């Protein structure tokens, strides 16, 4: 079967014109010149506000052609009735249909890319399909050993699921495929799930052990949200291991302890982990045990990060390295009081962390929300240092790993900020 389904006509086909300019066909939208330019340059999202006053009423997942002011073809995408992103662009070729053949070819190409640039056999936790950057907007596929977890970020792609799962089974023959539906409504609400849905194969064990480098982690592929190990921070974890030797390490927002485990493997003198959830620490202990380390070696503290840091300051406790990778958002209930926003509160977190970091110590800071730009991230570092009465010098940065490719023209895909800075 050919990779692309051909349509009559093609590039250069003259637009249909009538009185007052080009006529827009059914299931076609016209974009302003600046938005059309961004789509042509590689940006795969068309926001609802860019569609103008003309209402769109197709079913979710309908294929929509995008044209410019002159009626020339710009791209083709799928319509999302619920999201602020109204159209997700799959192709800029007028002869290409959004169908099973396209999905099959793009899954094949995405997996081939990972096999070419990664140790595919040994790396058991990696991203196989990176949504827009692999030509499949709204679709993420991650591998955990012999199991796959698919995340669907838009209802527009539901009709492509069978083609997607067929292609994954053909390429990889996984033991099972799980599906998480992560799309949000216009009001920002995500659908609630008791757990990920098993869509192909046999159920996975609740605690599945996977390897990354020479370490082992326990993950839960049936989870409705996170499995417990974030593949995008792999290079950051390696940086922690590199810089941790002989240092007293404080791991804030420690979650399931991946950073703590890498610090321990890097011969840290001491590891102290802080998280608001006791069950996260329980998983961290199992991760230590799975890698052959004493699960009681790290100090695990349950509590709100800011309150714990304030107690450390009162007691005069300090560290040689502080690692912080906060969530983008946290509710007041989750934090035991004050709600958290990475964009608004990051500089405050930097300042509080520096209060327990010795002069010459290392601050390792990460942010994984695209809503915080690199400029905003570095400004938060600078503002936090100024509030703490000191300065920072960045000595190391780590990017997204190769299984998170990005495409020019789509800066939102390059969302991870990771810096190692020394306190003067």
N, C-alpha and C positions, 0 to 999 in steps of 0.2 A: 504494500500500500504506500503511495507517495506520502511524503511528510506534510505536504500542504495541498489542500483542496482548491482547485482553480475555479475561478468564476469568469463568466463572460465579461468582455470589456477589458479594463486594465489601466495601468498607469498612463496618464496622459489623456484619458477619455474626457472629452469636452463636457463641461457642466451643462445641465439643462437650464435654459434661461427663459425668462418671461418678462413681463412688465415689472420694472423696478428692480431687476437683478436676478440672481440665480434662484431657482425654485428648490426648496429643500424637500427631498423625498420623505416618505414615511420611514420611521425608525432611523432618521438622520438628524444630527444636530449641527448647528453652525456655531463656531467659536470666534471670538474676537482675535485680531492678529497676534496679540501678545500671548494669549493662551495657546493658540494654534502653534506658535513658534516653540513654546515649551514642550508641547506634546511631540512635535517633530524632532526636537532635540533629545528626546528620551524620557521625559517625565510621563509616568503611566497613569496619573490620576487627573480626573476632571471633576472639580468640586461642583456641587449643585448650584452654587451661586454664580458659576461661570456659564450656566446654560441660558441665562436671561429669562425674560418673562414668559416665553412660550412653554406651556406645561408639557411634561412627558408623562405618558400613562401606560407604558408597556408593562408586561409581566417581569418580575425579577429574573435576571439571567438572559433577557432578550439582547441579541446582538445589535449594536447601534453603530452606524457609520458616523464619523466625525469629519466635517468639512470646514474649510476656512471661509472668509468673506466672499471669495470668488467662486465658491462651490467646489474647489479642488479638494481631493481626498487627503485627509491628514492621518487618520487611523481608524481602528475598529475596536470596540470594547464591549463589555457586558454591563448591563444596567443593574444598579442596586437601588431598590426602592427605599431602603431604610437608612443607609449611611449618608454622612455628609459628603462622602466621595460617591458621586452619582455614576461615574463611568470609570472602569478600570481597563486600560488599553492593552490588548493582547498582540496587536499587529499593526504595522504601518504600511503593509503591502495590501493594496486593494484586491489582489487575487487570492488572498488567504482567508479561509473561513475559520471560525473558532469552533473546532469540532474535535472528535476523538483522535483523528490523525495528528492534529497539531499538539494535543496533550501528549500523545505517545512519543512523538519526536522530541518534545522538550524535556520530558522525563528522561529519555535516553541520553540526551545531550548533557543534562545536569549531572547524572550519575557518572558519565564518562569524564566530565571535568574533575570530579572528586577523585576518581581512580587515577587520573593523570598527575594530580598535584598533591595528593595525600597518601599516607600509608593506610590504604583503605581496609586492609585485613586486620591490622592491629588496633586502629582507632575505632572503638566500638560506640562512641557517642559523637555523632556529627550531623550536620544539616545536609540533607540530600537535595532538597529543592528550596531555594531561597526566594520564593514568591516572585515579585516583579523583576528582580535581578536575574532570574532564570526564565523569564518570559511567561510565568504563570501567576499573574497577579492574584493576591488574596489567598494563595495556597502555600503552606509551608509543610515540608516533610522532614522529620528527624529520625535518625536510626539509633536504636539502643540495642546493640547486639543483634539478635535475629528478629527483633520486633521493630515495627515502624509506628510512629505517631504522626498523624496528619492534623494540621490545624487549618481550619477554614475561617478566614477573617471577613468573609462577605457571603451573603445568601445568593449572590449572583452566580457563584460557581457550583452550586449544588448539582446542577444538571451535568456537570463534568466529572462527578465522583466516580461513576462506573469506569469511565475511560482511564481515570487516574489510577484507580486501584488495579485494574487489569494491567496497566503498564508497569506499575511497581511490582506486581507479582511476576510478570514476565521477566523483568530485569533482575530481580533480587531473590525471588522465592522466599519471602519472609515467613516466619512461623505464624505471625498474626499482624494485622493492621488495625490500629485504634484511631478513632476520630474525635477531635475536640472542635466544637463549634464556638468560635471566639468572636463572631460578628456582633456589633453593637447597634443599637437603634439610634435614631436621630437625637434622642434624649440622652444618649451616652450609656444606656443600660445594656449589659451583656446578658445573654441567656444563661440561666442557672442550670448546672448539670450536676447530677449526683456523682458522675465519673465519666471518663472517656468511653465512647461507645465502641465495642468490638464489631468491626464491619467485615473482616475477613480472617479466617484461620481459627486457631484454638486459643483459649484464654492464657494470658501470661501469668507467671507468678506475681503475687502482690509485691514482693521484694525481689527485684532482678539485679544481679551483679554485672556491671560493665566495667571495662578497663579504659583508662586514659593514661597514656605514657606507662609508667610502671606502677600506677596506683589503681585501686579498685573502688567503685562507688555503688551504693545501693540506690536504685531508682524505682519509681512506680509509674509504669506506662499507662495505668488505668486512671491516673489522677485527672480531675477536670481541668486543671491549669498546668502547674509546673510538675515535671517528673522528679525534680530535686537536683538536677545538674544542668547548668546553662552552658551550652556548647560555645556560645559567642564569646565567653570570657576565658577561653582556653589559653590564649597567649598571655592574658593578665595573670592567670594562676601560675604560669611558668615564670613570670616576672617575680611574683611573690616568692617562689622557691629560690630563685637566683639571689634575691636580696636579703633573705631571712637569716642567713647563717649567723649564729651567735647573738642574735638580737631578741629582745623581749618584744613579742608581737601581740598587738591588740587588734582583734578582728571584730569590727562593728557590723551589725546587721548580718550576722554570721550564717544564718539560715541552716542548711544541712552540712555546713562545715567543710566545703570543698577548699576554700581559702586556708582554713586552719590546717587541713591535711597537707596541702602543698607547703605551708610554712614549716610544719613539723618535718616533712621529708627533706626540706632544705636546711635541717639542723638548727632550727630556731632554739634559743636558750629557754624560751618560755612562750606559751600560746594561751591567750585569754580571749574567749569568744563571748560576745554579747548578742542576744536576740530576745525579742519579746515573747517568743513561743517556746515553751518547754519541749514540745514534741519535735521541734527542729533540732534541738540539742540531742535528743534521743537518736535521731537519724544520724547526726554527726558522729556519735559514739559508734554506731554500727559501721560507718564509713571507715573510721580509724581501725576497727577490728578487722574489716575486710581487707585492709592493706597491711595487716600484720603489726599494727602499732597498738600501744596500750590505750584503750578508749578513755581511761580516766586521766591520762596525762594532761590534756588541756583543761584549763579552768573554764567551766561553762556558767555564765551568769544570765539569769532570766530577768529581763527588765527593759524599760525604755532607754534608748541610747543616751539621750541628753541627761536623764536623771542619773544614770550610772557614771557618766563622765563627771558630773558635778560631785558625786561622792568620791571619785578618785582624786579630784582636785582638793577636796576637804581633807583627805587622808594623806595627801602628798605623794600619791602613787603615780609613777611615770613609766613610759615605754620608749623603746628604741625605734619601733616601727608601728604605725597605725594604718590599718587598711579599712577603707570604707567604700562599700558598694550598696548604697541605699536603694530602696524601691522608688519608682517614680512618684507614687502616691501611697499614703497610708491614712486610714481613717483615724479619728480620735479614739474610737474604741480599741482599734488594733494597737495603738501606741499608748493606751492607758491615760489619755488626756488630750493633748494638743494634736490636731491633724497635721500631716506632713506633706509638703509638696517640694520635689527636688528643684524645680525651677525657682520657687520663691525662697526656700529655706537652706539652700546648699551652703551659702557663705557662713550662715550661723553654725552649721555642722562642722565646717572647716575650722572655724575659730574655736569651737569647743574641743575638737580633736587636738588642736595644737596646744591647748592648755595642759595636756598630759604627755606631750611629745618632748623629749629632751632636745636641747640645742644640738644640731648635727644629725638628729634623727631623721627617719624617712617617713613621709606621708605618702601613702598610695591611695589615690582617689579615682573612682570610676563613676560614670553615669551612662545609663543605657536607654535614655529617652531621647527621641529625635526632637522633642519640643525644647530641649536645651541644646543650643548650638555650641560649637567649639569655642567661639568667642565668649558666650555666656558662661561656659564652664570655667574658662581661664579667669574671667572676671570674678567669678565666685571664689576661686582659689586666692586671687589677689586681695579681694575684699576681706575674706576670712583671715588671711595673714595680717592684714592691716589692723583688724579688730583685735587680734591677739598680740599686737605689738611686735611683730616679727616680719620676716620675708621668706619667700620660698624660691628655690631654684629647681626647675624641672630638669632631671638628668636622664629620664627614660620615658618613652611612650610605647604603648603596644596597640596594634590595630585589631580589627576583626580578623579572624583566621581565614584561610583560603576557601573554606566551605561556606563562607558568607560573602560571595562576590557582590560587587556593586557595579552599577552602570553609570557612565557620565550622564549628567542631566537630571539625576534623581538623588539629590543630596540627602534626602530623608533616609535612604538605605544605609548611609555611612553614619549610623547613629551613635556608635560606641566611642566614648572618650575615656582614656585610661592614661594616667600620668603618675610617675614616681618623682617626688620632689623632696629635696632636703631642706630642712629648716635651718636658717642661718643663725 
